[in-house]
Amino acid sequence: MITNATATLLNRRPSKVLGRAQRGETVVIEKFGEPCAVIIPHPRKTSGAEIAKRLRRLKPMPDAAGAVEKIVKNMDDVSRHSYGLD
């Protein structure tokens, strides 16, 4: 979702504007009615279990959720290993 905020609001109530971004909104900052900046939400890391949970809600292929969960877990294991986190 994209929302607008004024530079004045950002200056006076930064936590309100940043809160929108934390909730997943893209915030376009306007100064004198013209867009001058964009605040985008930071991408959230999604676990394999969360992806699988979302896929299980989809029909008619709930079996794909288990396969995707394994793939993502392997990806997590590889990245953890490559950064020396295991």
N, C-alpha and C positions, 0 to 999 in steps of 0.2 A: 504494500500500500504506500502511496506517496502522499505526503501532507506538506503544507507550507507553514513557515514561521517567519516572523520578522526578525531583523537583526536586533531590534530593541528587546523583543522577548528573549532572544538568546542571551543578550547582555544582562537582563534583569532576572531571568529565571532559567539559567542554563540546565538545571537538573530536570526541569519540565521537558525541555527540548531533547535532552539526552535520554530521558526516560522513554520518549517515543521511539527513538532508535533502538533502545534495548528491547522494546516490544516488537521489533521487526519492521518498523516503518522507516521509509526513506524520507528525510526531511529536507525540503528545499528552503534555504534561507534567502529572504528577500530584503534588499536595502532600497529604500525609496521606490518600492513596488516592482523592482527588477530583480530577477534571480542573480545571486552572486556566489552562492556556495551550496554544496549538497553534503548532508551528513547521511551516510549509509550504515546500516547495521553491520556489525562484525559477524562473519559467518560462524555459526555454531557447529562444533564438532558433533556429529551424530554417530552413536555407537551402532554396531551391527545388530545388536538386540533391538534398538529403537527402530531401525529400518525394517527389520523383520516384523516387528509389532505392527507397523504401518502397512506392510505388505499383506499381512494376514487379514486385515480388514477388507482388502480388495478381493473381489470374487471374479472369476472362477478359479484362480490359480494360487490358492493358499500354500501349496507345497513349495512354490518358488521362494517363499520367505526363508525357509530353513537353508536353502542353497545360498541365498544372498548373505545370510548371517555368517555362514562359514567363510565365504569369500572375503567379507569385510573383516572378520576376525583374523584371517591370515594376513590381510593387508596391515592391520594394526600390529600384529606380531612382527612382521617384516620391518615396519617403520620403527617400532620400539627397539628392535635388534640393531638397526642401522644407526640409531642415535645412542646406542649403548645404554638403554633404559631397562634391560632385562637382567 
